[in-house]
Amino acid sequence: MSPIIVKTIQLFLSLSILIVLHELGHFIPAKLFKTRVEKFFLFFDVKYALFKKKIGETVYGIGWLPLGGYVKISGMIDESMDKEQMSQPAQPWEFRSKPAWQRLIIMIGGVTVNLLLGFFIYIMILFVWGREEVKSDTFPNGFAVAQELKQYGFRDGDHILKVDGETPVNILEVNRLLLIRGLESVEVTHADNTTEVLQLPDSLGTYLYKSGATNPLDPRAPSVIDSVSPGLPAATAGLRTGDKILSINGNEAIWWDQFKNEVRNNEGPLELVYERNGNRDTVDVAITDDKVIGVWVYPKLNTEGIQQLDYSFAEAIPAGIKYGYWTLHDYVASLKFLFTKKGATEIGGFGTIAKLFPETWDWQGFWMSTALISIILAFMNILPIPALDGGHVMFLLYEMISGRKPSDKFMEYAQMVGFFILIGLLLYANGNDIYRAIFE
């Protein structure tokens, strides 16, 4: 089956689960407070529903427009914009007749479910599958360091020991921690076996992002060719798998990061010195317009540095909660990049979300992506934007603090403004996906 189809199926299944449970978060407290729920829909039923059935006082159904879902609660100004109902005298079973604290609980129910669901999924993932511990010695040659990091004391070949005084469970996560979390210190062992604790500024993450150094630490590998792409300059020049590259244009290139820098900084042709079966030779190699010659090198792993961590259910609970907390923290922290020119272009819609899922069906990967999306939905929905749950919560808190309820007319206008903001963001995000698919 095509990876695109597999990703699409996973996306629809994941969103369907999250939407239904989110709406249940509104539905259950509404019923507990004896508030009438007229509709409960997965996806939007604009003019038409794929399926609907009335049970009791509620119509349950599936719409044809997969942009979300909703519960229509009597006596509430929401996306249905039911002005006729709101013009009638308030009834005891309506949302508007309930005390503010009950309305607040109903409104935060969906966000609460999404947040708790994300944490619960992480707990179950750790309990069922555990997680991999990737130690520093997994990469025997240490890391190649981006130029932007070297001014803070990092050197090529560094091994990462600790971040902010703690040993990371997965050494490959250090890039994300540097970029997003704002680390204060990193303890490293340099290639000369000296150990040093490097102090880092608070602004490092933003500096790295704006500089384009989003992967500042890359596992280091010797420049021994693992594969050669047919038809590209390296193959035409006669380079083969197993050749050891020594220099380019007289500059040392025994490490893959050195090799890439030399290729990137030259127009070609390159005078490339290499070793094959103990013999040295020199060859001239052209460069494509994309700055590649068609050879690939992969870091060699010390597999003993990768270990499986298993959790009992009791151990998985605090570990899953911690994992969920830092997932939420890092997502919120990463939003600062949206206010940069580069960050604005990286906003994505459904296509970007679909890329979170594995290309082949894998339940662990599916649930990891679903947990992340659930936590993102919780945060996005609580933003104080009219038409989102957070907008309703904002006006309810105003009412509870001031003792004055916003007028129905004001709420209608606010709902309309919020709706157009969301439509604009939706079009922009999915437009970015379409642009990237066509031009990148």
C-alpha positions, 0 to 999 in steps of 0.5 A: 500500500502506498505510504501516502494512503497509509499516512492518510488512513492513520490521520483520519483514524487519529483525528476521529478518535481525538474529535469524538473524545474531545466532544465527549468532554463537552457532552458528559458534563453538559448531561451531568448538569442537565443541559440539553445536547441537540447534536453530536457530530464527527466532522461537519454536516454542512447541508448534508450528513453521511449518517445520523440517528436520533437517540433520546434528545440528541442526534448523533451523526457523521458529517462529510467535511472532515475539519473537526466535529461539534456538539450543539448545546441548547442555548449556546452561541456557537458555530451553529449561529442559531439566532432563532433559538437565542431569541426565545426566552431562556429555558431551564435545560439551556446552557445560558440558564446554567450557573457560570461555574457549570458553563465553565466546566462544560467548556473546558471539558474537551481540552481537559480530555485531550490533555489527559488523553495525551498523557494516558497514551504516553503512559501506555506506550511506555508500559507496552513498548518501553523506550530506547535509551541511546547513550553518548557512546552509541556514536564512537566518533562523537558529533560534528558541531555546527559553526554556530555552536563552536563559539560556546566551546563545542568542538568537532568530535565532542561526546555529550555527557549531561544536559543541565546536570542530567544524563539524557535518555536519548542523546539524539534529543539534545538537538531539540533541547538546544533549540527549544528548551533553552539549556543552561549547560552541557557537559562534554568530553572533547576528542582530546579526552578533556571534560568541560561544562559549557555554559549557554545563553538563554537566546541560543535556541532562537539564534540557532533557528534564525541561523538555520542550524536546526541540527547543530549536533550531527553524529560524526562519520569518517569520509568512507563512501557507503554508496554512490548514486549512478549517473551523478558526478562521483560515479562518472569520475569513477569513485566507488563504495569503500573509497576513503576521501582524504582531501578536497582542493588541498583541504582535509576532508577525512570526516564527512562534515568536512567533506560536506563543507568543502562541497558546499563552499566550492563551485567545482570541479573538485580536486579530490584525493582518495584512498582505495585498497591502500593506494592514493589517487586524485580525481577531478569531480564536478558538482551539480547545481544542488551542490552534490556529487552523489556519494553518501556516508552513514555514521557507524553505530556502537549498538551496545550503546542502545538499550531497551528501557522497560517500565512496569505500569507503576513506573510508566505512570510518572514517566508518561506524565513527565514525557507528556509534560515536556512534550507540551512544554517544548511545543509551547516553547517552539511557538516563539519561532512562528514570529520569525520569517522562517517560522511563518513559512513552516506552518502546516496543515493536514499534510504536515500533520499526516507526515507525523505518522509512519509510512508503514502501519506501526501501532507504536508510531501511530499512538505516539503521533496521536498523543502529540496531536492530542496535546497540541489540540488541547493547547490550541483549543484553550487559546483565547480566540472566539470560536475556540473553547478558550474564547468561551472560557475567556468570556466566562471568566470575565463574567465570573470576575465582573458579574456582568455577562457579555450580551448575545449580540456581542457574543455573535460578533465575537464568534463570527470574528473568531470563525474568520480568523480560524478559516484564515489560519486554516487556508494559510496552513494548508496553502503552505502544504500545497506550495511545498508539495509543488515547489519544494 
